Amino acid sequence: MRLDKFLKVSRLIKRRTVAKDVSEQGRVWINGREAKASSTVKPGDELTVRFGQKSVTVRVERIAENPRKEEAAELYTILREEQHKQETDW
């Protein structure tokens, strides 16, 4: 499944266009490599997504084309969440 679609159906990102934009900005990695929106995601992959001052790393557990809202969280397991310090120019 395409990365942008997985981010949307898993509800890590609410809209596919936003998922595509985030991917194209270089803020998503699959198994430690920068990923584009069209990259393929499969079970076992580790995704890291940077949201502003926070990044979330998840392991893809399964792929589903149209999961119900209640099933979306079962598509991945959160491995870690990190806060990033905001750099200041003094």
Contact map, one row per residue, 1 for C-alpha under 8 A:
111011000000000000000000000000000000000111000000000000000000001000000000000000000000000000
111111000000000000000000000000000000111110000000000000000000000000000000000000000000000000
111111100000000000000000000000000001111110000000000000000000000000000000000000000000000000
011111110000000110110010000000000000110000000000000000000000000000000000000000000000000000
111111111000000100100000000000000000000000000000000000000000000000000000000000000000000000
111111111100000000000000000000000000000010000000000000000000001000000000000000000000000000
001111111111110100100000000000000000000000000000000000000000000000000000000000000000000000
000111111111111100100000000000000000000000000000000000000000000000000000000000000000000000
000011111111000000000000000000000000000000000000000000000000000111100001000000000000000000
000001111111100000000000000000000000000000000000000000000000000000100001101100000000000000
000000111111110000000000000000000000000000000000000000000000000000000001100000000000000000
000000111111110000000000000000000000000000000000000000000000000000000000000000000000000000
000000110111111101100000000000000000000000000000000000000000000000000000000000000000000000
000000110011111101100000000000000000000000000000000000000000000000000000000000000000000000
000000010000111111100000000000000000000000000000000000000000000000000000000000000000000000
000110110000111111110000000000000000000000000000000000000000000000000000000000000000000000
000100000000001111111000000000000000000000000000000000000000000000000000000000000000000000
000000000000111111111100000000000000000000000000000000000000000000000000000000000000000000
000110110000111111111110000000000000100000000000000000000000000000000000000000000000000000
000100000000000111111111000000000001100000000000000000000000000000000000000000000000000000
000000000000000011111111100000000000100000000000000000000000000000000000000000000000000000
000000000000000001111111111100000000000000000000000000000000000000000000000000000000000000
000100000000000000111111111100000011100000000000000000000000000000000000000000000000000000
000000000000000000011111111000000001100000000000000000000000000000000000000000000000000000
000000000000000000001111111000000000000000000000000000000000000000000000000000000000000000
000000000000000000000111111110000111000000000000000000000000000000000000000000000000000000
000000000000000000000111111110000100000000000000111000000000000000000000000000000000000000
000000000000000000000110011111000111000000000011110000000000000000000000000000000000000000
000000000000000000000000011111111110000000000011100000000000000000000000000000000000000000
000000000000000000000000000111111110000010001111000000000000000000000000000000000000000000
000000000000000000000000000011111000000000001110000000000000000000000000000000000000000000
000000000000000000000000000011111100000000000111000000000000000000000000000000000000000000
000000000000000000000000000011111110000000000000000000000000000000000000000000000000000000
000000000000000000000000011111011111000000000000000000000000000000000000000000000000000000
000000000000000000000010010111001111101000000000000000000000000000000000000000000000000000
001000000000000000010011010100000111111000000000000000000000000000000000000000000000000000
011100000000000000111011000000000011111000000000000000000000000000000000000000000000000000
011100000000000000000000000000000001111100000000000000000000000000000000000000000000000000
011000000000000000000000000000000011111110000000000000000000000000000000000000000000000000
111000000000000000000000000000000000011111000000000000000000000000000000000000000000000000
111001000000000000000000000001000000001111101000000000000001000000000000000000000000000000
100000000000000000000000000000000000000111111000000000000001011000000000000000000000000000
000000000000000000000000000000000000000011111000000000000011111000000000000000000000000000
000000000000000000000000000000000000000001111100000000000011100000000000000000000000000000
000000000000000000000000000001100000000011111110000000000011000000000000000000000000000000
000000000000000000000000000001110000000000011111000000001111000000000000000000000000000000
000000000000000000000000000111110000000000001111100000001111000000000000000000000000000000
000000000000000000000000000111010000000000000111110000111100000000000000000000000000000000
000000000000000000000000001110000000000000000011111000111000000000000000000000000000000000
000000000000000000000000001100000000000000000001111111110000000000000000000000000000000000
000000000000000000000000001000000000000000000000111111110000000000000000000000000000000000
000000000000000000000000000000000000000000000000011111100000000000000000000000000000000000
000000000000000000000000000000000000000000000000011111100000000000000000000000000011110000
000000000000000000000000000000000000000000000000011111110000000000000000000000001111000000
000000000000000000000000000000000000000000000001111111111000000000000000000000001111000000
000000000000000000000000000000000000000000000001111001111100000000000000000001111100000000
000000000000000000000000000000000000000000000111100000111110000000000000000001111000000000
000000000000000000000000000000000000000000000111000000011111000000000000000111110000000000
000000000000000000000000000000000000000000111110000000001111100000000000000111100000000000
000000000000000000000000000000000000000011111110000000000111111000000000001110000000000000
000000000000000000000000000000000000000000110000000000000011111000000000011110000000000000
000000000000000000000000000000000000000001100000000000000001111100000000011100000000000000
100001000000000000000000000000000000000001100000000000000001111110000000001000000000000000
000000001000000000000000000000000000000000000000000000000000011111100000001000000000000000
000000001000000000000000000000000000000000000000000000000000001111100000000000000000000000
000000001000000000000000000000000000000000000000000000000000000111110000000000000000000000
000000001100000000000000000000000000000000000000000000000000000111111111000000000000000000
000000000000000000000000000000000000000000000000000000000000000001111111000000000000000000
000000000000000000000000000000000000000000000000000000000000000000111111000000000000000000
000000000000000000000000000000000000000000000000000000000000000000111111100000000000000000
000000000000000000000000000000000000000000000000000000000000000000111111111000000000000000
000000001110000000000000000000000000000000000000000000000000000000111111111000000000000000
000000000110000000000000000000000000000000000000000000000000000000000111111110000000000000
000000000000000000000000000000000000000000000000000000000000110000000011111110000000000000
000000000100000000000000000000000000000000000000000000000001111100000011111110000000000000
000000000100000000000000000000000000000000000000000000000111110000000000111111000000000000
000000000000000000000000000000000000000000000000000000000111100000000000111111100000000000
000000000000000000000000000000000000000000000000000000011110000000000000000111111000000000
000000000000000000000000000000000000000000000000000000011110000000000000000011111000000000
000000000000000000000000000000000000000000000000000000011100000000000000000001111100000000
000000000000000000000000000000000000000000000000000001111000000000000000000001111110000000
000000000000000000000000000000000000000000000000000001110000000000000000000000011111000000
000000000000000000000000000000000000000000000000000011100000000000000000000000001111100000
000000000000000000000000000000000000000000000000000011100000000000000000000000000111110000
000000000000000000000000000000000000000000000000000010000000000000000000000000000011111000
000000000000000000000000000000000000000000000000000010000000000000000000000000000001111100
000000000000000000000000000000000000000000000000000000000000000000000000000000000000111110
000000000000000000000000000000000000000000000000000000000000000000000000000000000000011111
000000000000000000000000000000000000000000000000000000000000000000000000000000000000001111
000000000000000000000000000000000000000000000000000000000000000000000000000000000000000111
